[in-house]
Amino acid sequence: MELTPLKYFVKLADVLSFTEASKELFITQSTLSLSIKQLEEELGVTLFDRIGKKIYLTDAGRDFLDCSRKAIEEVAYGIQHLKEMQHVYTGKIKIGVIYSLFPLLNICVLKFTKAFPKAELSIVYSHSVLELVELINSNKLDFALSYNPQDVSALTESKEYACMPLCVIVHESHPVAIRKHFSLSDLNEFPVIFLDKELYTRKVIDRMLAQYRVKVKPQIEVNSTPLLLEMLRTGHWISILPQDMTVSSPDLKAVPIKEKTEMMHISLLSLKGKRHSLLTEKFLEVLRMETQKIQERRIAGGKDSDLFEGKSAEEEA
């Protein structure tokens, strides 16, 4: 059996449209239709039910889809492995990242692409950890950089790389920037901007505020971390974000929270049992080095104070 018909089958199974699949494959509908028909004849089963103009995967088709994905992945892995044995680090890495960790990923991407200029990266960023988990489970991402969700799919493997406390984040011109620490009870003395309630970071913040019985009504809520950071740069608002959010923004200051804070766990999410290419492993080496720096900064920040010794975001309140 050749690999091309399997690729055609997987694409058609993903979009369930001969028109759309043929466009994405850059072939004619008749070529695609003939290939699927020949594949069904070779297997002796019907892979798709054709009802009017719509098509649906049969039970046999769903079973064969998993096998086809694995076969295509194994061949791609083998080809990549042979290239890497010859020290030809080429290929494509598909990476997912949540918005608030994009500054960390940006640093890693810059260093990695300088070291491996022939490597290609496809980056998908999302507000939702669950959306990234779905993309991983469908094998559309090699891995994702995220905060560790409490409920991870059984198909998803989570590996913690670093953790950091939540801090009050302000522009360097803001009066709060010179404080050694900040009490949550003082939040209502300033205009507050928070991330949207549906985002994971905001849920952790709300849980922490509830623990200390602090009620805060933010003046502004946004669903974008970059937008929030830009608004903080006006020097008017204050917010609560992970401490390391200021690493790529030296004009912003992280002020330790006086109360014992939640800890945000930076984790690598990937499909259980998935074998990473050597190129991907090289990227993960860069990621490990950068997250190690985060840990070192956190420990250094805790030498003079225990304010950064927070509570895990996964612990019960």
Secondary structure, DSSP 8 states (H G I E B T S, - for coil): --HHHHHHHHHHHHH--HHHHHHHHTS-HHHHHHHHHHHHHHHTS--EEEETTEEEE-HHHHHHHHHHHHHHHHHHHHHHHHHHHTT---EEEEEEEEGGGHHHHHHHHHHHHHH-TTEEEEEEEES-HHHHHHHHHTT--SEEEEE--SS--TTEEEEEEEEEEEEEEEETTSGGGG-S-B-GGGGGGS-BEEE-TTSHHHHHHHHHHHHTT-----SEEES-HHHHHHHHTTTS-BEEEEGGGGTT-TTEEEEEBSS--EEEEEEEEEETT----HHHHHHHHHHHHHHHHHHHHHHHHTSS-STT--EETTS--
